[in-house]
């Protein structure tokens, strides 16, 4: 499911924790899948993504985006990114609260 990203110069991860309204998880995940498919290969520095469903809480979804460098990640998540803000506007009615975002620098990442 998750492509192996170790061949690239992957350094940063943006963690997006989304709290959803009851019964909207499947629809939001489909919208996210379509979105990422539509931008694949077009966003500078974006190396991949993962969409995670919380097993014990269907009102929570986590989206991880994997980045080559911090500058590209910050540019993508800026207020000026119309592509991202259009996505947020589309799914906002299904949010219980706006996403919580955190930045991480990879210390170790290994997939067998």
C-alpha positions as YAML, in Angstrom:
chain: A
units: angstrom
residues:
- id: 1
  name: UNK
  ca: [0.00, 0.00, 0.00]
- id: 2
  name: UNK
  ca: [2.65, 2.54, 1.02]
- id: 3
  name: UNK
  ca: [5.28, 2.91, -1.68]
- id: 4
  name: UNK
  ca: [8.82, 2.50, -0.42]
- id: 5
  name: UNK
  ca: [10.29, 5.97, -0.33]
- id: 6
  name: UNK
  ca: [13.81, 5.24, 0.85]
- id: 7
  name: UNK
  ca: [15.30, 5.66, -2.65]
- id: 8
  name: UNK
  ca: [14.54, 9.39, -2.56]
- id: 9
  name: UNK
  ca: [15.90, 12.28, -0.56]
- id: 10
  name: UNK
  ca: [12.98, 12.24, 1.86]
- id: 11
  name: UNK
  ca: [13.47, 14.48, 4.89]
- id: 12
  name: UNK
  ca: [10.17, 15.91, 6.17]
- id: 13
  name: UNK
  ca: [6.66, 14.78, 7.00]
- id: 14
  name: UNK
  ca: [3.57, 16.92, 7.50]
- id: 15
  name: UNK
  ca: [1.10, 15.26, 9.90]
- id: 16
  name: UNK
  ca: [-2.52, 16.36, 9.34]
- id: 17
  name: UNK
  ca: [-4.96, 15.10, 11.97]
- id: 18
  name: UNK
  ca: [-8.56, 15.51, 10.84]
- id: 19
  name: UNK
  ca: [-11.55, 15.30, 13.21]
- id: 20
  name: UNK
  ca: [-14.66, 14.42, 11.21]
- id: 21
  name: UNK
  ca: [-18.38, 14.57, 11.73]
- id: 22
  name: UNK
  ca: [-20.13, 11.26, 12.38]
- id: 23
  name: UNK
  ca: [-20.43, 9.07, 9.28]
- id: 24
  name: UNK
  ca: [-18.27, 11.17, 6.96]
- id: 25
  name: UNK
  ca: [-14.94, 9.31, 7.09]
- id: 26
  name: UNK
  ca: [-15.40, 7.15, 3.97]
- id: 27
  name: UNK
  ca: [-16.51, 10.13, 1.86]
- id: 28
  name: UNK
  ca: [-13.63, 12.32, 3.05]
- id: 29
  name: UNK
  ca: [-11.09, 9.56, 2.39]
- id: 30
  name: UNK
  ca: [-12.42, 9.14, -1.17]
- id: 31
  name: UNK
  ca: [-12.12, 12.89, -1.75]
- id: 32
  name: UNK
  ca: [-8.54, 12.82, -0.40]
- id: 33
  name: UNK
  ca: [-7.64, 9.86, -2.64]
- id: 34
  name: UNK
  ca: [-9.00, 11.62, -5.72]
- id: 35
  name: UNK
  ca: [-7.20, 14.83, -4.75]
- id: 36
  name: UNK
  ca: [-3.80, 13.17, -4.35]
- id: 37
  name: UNK
  ca: [-4.26, 11.24, -7.58]
- id: 38
  name: UNK
  ca: [-5.01, 14.53, -9.37]
- id: 39
  name: UNK
  ca: [-1.87, 16.30, -8.09]
- id: 40
  name: UNK
  ca: [0.49, 13.33, -8.41]
- id: 41
  name: UNK
  ca: [3.79, 14.43, -9.94]
- id: 42
  name: UNK
  ca: [2.83, 18.13, -10.06]
- id: 43
  name: UNK
  ca: [3.83, 19.41, -6.59]
- id: 44
  name: UNK
  ca: [7.48, 20.36, -6.15]
- id: 45
  name: UNK
  ca: [9.13, 18.32, -3.40]
- id: 46
  name: UNK
  ca: [6.12, 16.09, -2.61]
- id: 47
  name: UNK
  ca: [7.39, 12.51, -2.56]
- id: 48
  name: UNK
  ca: [4.29, 10.67, -1.40]
- id: 49
  name: UNK
  ca: [1.44, 10.52, 1.05]
- id: 50
  name: UNK
  ca: [-0.46, 8.17, 3.34]
- id: 51
  name: UNK
  ca: [-4.10, 8.37, 4.38]
- id: 52
  name: UNK
  ca: [-4.73, 6.60, 7.70]
- id: 53
  name: UNK
  ca: [-8.09, 5.56, 9.15]
- id: 54
  name: UNK
  ca: [-8.18, 5.43, 12.94]
- id: 55
  name: UNK
  ca: [-9.19, 1.83, 13.74]
- id: 56
  name: UNK
  ca: [-10.91, 2.71, 17.02]
- id: 57
  name: UNK
  ca: [-12.38, 6.11, 16.11]
- id: 58
  name: UNK
  ca: [-14.06, 6.57, 12.72]
- id: 59
  name: UNK
  ca: [-14.23, 10.31, 13.36]
- id: 60
  name: UNK
  ca: [-10.45, 10.65, 12.99]
- id: 61
  name: UNK
  ca: [-8.30, 10.41, 9.89]
- id: 62
  name: UNK
  ca: [-4.62, 11.22, 9.56]
- id: 63
  name: UNK
  ca: [-2.98, 12.34, 6.33]
- id: 64
  name: UNK
  ca: [0.81, 12.22, 6.12]
- id: 65
  name: UNK
  ca: [2.63, 13.96, 3.29]
- id: 66
  name: UNK
  ca: [6.28, 13.14, 2.62]
- id: 67
  name: UNK
  ca: [8.61, 15.92, 1.49]
- id: 68
  name: UNK
  ca: [12.04, 16.28, -0.01]
- id: 69
  name: UNK
  ca: [12.71, 19.53, 1.88]
- id: 70
  name: UNK
  ca: [11.14, 21.89, 4.36]
- id: 71
  name: UNK
  ca: [10.84, 24.84, 1.97]
- id: 72
  name: UNK
  ca: [8.65, 22.92, -0.50]
- id: 73
  name: UNK
  ca: [6.51, 21.60, 2.36]
- id: 74
  name: UNK
  ca: [6.01, 25.10, 3.78]
- id: 75
  name: UNK
  ca: [5.22, 26.55, 0.34]
- id: 76
  name: UNK
  ca: [2.60, 23.87, -0.27]
- id: 77
  name: UNK
  ca: [0.90, 24.43, 3.10]
- id: 78
  name: UNK
  ca: [0.94, 28.24, 2.80]
- id: 79
  name: UNK
  ca: [-2.27, 30.29, 2.87]
- id: 80
  name: UNK
  ca: [-1.63, 31.20, -0.78]
- id: 81
  name: UNK
  ca: [-1.98, 27.63, -2.10]
- id: 82
  name: UNK
  ca: [-5.33, 27.73, -3.89]
- id: 83
  name: UNK
  ca: [-5.27, 24.00, -4.73]
- id: 84
  name: UNK
  ca: [-5.01, 23.08, -1.04]
- id: 85
  name: UNK
  ca: [-7.49, 25.73, 0.12]
- id: 86
  name: UNK
  ca: [-10.02, 24.51, -2.50]
- id: 87
  name: UNK
  ca: [-9.68, 20.96, -1.09]
- id: 88
  name: UNK
  ca: [-10.18, 22.21, 2.48]
- id: 89
  name: UNK
  ca: [-13.25, 24.22, 1.41]
- id: 90
  name: UNK
  ca: [-14.70, 21.10, -0.26]
- id: 91
  name: UNK
  ca: [-14.36, 18.89, 2.84]
- id: 92
  name: UNK
  ca: [-14.83, 21.57, 5.51]
- id: 93
  name: UNK
  ca: [-18.57, 20.80, 5.97]
- id: 94
  name: UNK
  ca: [-17.55, 17.27, 7.05]
- id: 95
  name: UNK
  ca: [-15.00, 18.50, 9.62]
- id: 96
  name: UNK
  ca: [-15.88, 18.50, 13.29]
- id: 97
  name: UNK
  ca: [-12.91, 20.86, 13.67]
- id: 98
  name: UNK
  ca: [-10.19, 22.15, 11.36]
- id: 99
  name: UNK
  ca: [-7.17, 19.87, 10.86]
- id: 100
  name: UNK
  ca: [-4.30, 19.97, 13.33]
- id: 101
  name: UNK
  ca: [-0.99, 20.11, 11.49]
- id: 102
  name: UNK
  ca: [2.48, 19.23, 12.76]
- id: 103
  name: UNK
  ca: [5.86, 19.13, 11.03]
- id: 104
  name: UNK
  ca: [8.43, 16.40, 11.50]
- id: 105
  name: UNK
  ca: [11.99, 15.88, 10.35]
- id: 106
  name: UNK
  ca: [12.72, 12.23, 9.72]
- id: 107
  name: UNK
  ca: [15.29, 10.76, 12.10]
- id: 108
  name: UNK
  ca: [14.89, 7.20, 10.80]
- id: 109
  name: UNK
  ca: [12.51, 5.70, 8.25]
- id: 110
  name: UNK
  ca: [12.74, 2.07, 7.21]
- id: 111
  name: UNK
  ca: [10.29, -0.15, 5.36]
- id: 112
  name: UNK
  ca: [10.95, -3.81, 4.62]
...
